[in-house]
Amino acid sequence: MTEFEKALKTGRRLTRDGAKAASTALSGGEMMQAAGDVINARLEIMAAGMADPRKADLTEMSLMSTEKVEALSASASAMAKTFGDIGGRLGSGVMTEAGLASKAATSIATAATPAAALQAQYSYAVGWWSRAAAQLLTLNSALLQGQADAIRPIHNTAVANAKRLKK
């Protein structure tokens, strides 16, 4: 792959990441609006139930906690998966980099001339910089996806409740 092709690939990835971040921010706003609507509707249901306990909507009142637990559990599960995947990816990257550093140290130590030693050191440093940048981009992409995955169950529950409770 040429440097130009790498730059294009990186540009496409950054564009996808930007779109993912914007979409998640929009979902967050929708979720907050829906949550406000749900809280308002449920406060009215609770007030009506307190005014006349015989007319209390016990089904809706029971959903207030069970839906939250389900949505938050799904969100926590998504976050755990994301962090587990990231941890595995970082651990693998550390092991790969340790092997490359060992090879670079051998090349530097066995270089025939000081110039060859400097060239080996320079080659490792440039390669490391490129690998670190790629890993950072991958980490950023994984975190953005994890954020989207974590907000999704809460967003879906809040929006569905707002639609259901709308009068």
Secondary structure as UniProt FT lines:
FT   HELIX           3..51
FT   HELIX           53..55
FT   HELIX           58..109
FT   HELIX           114..165
//
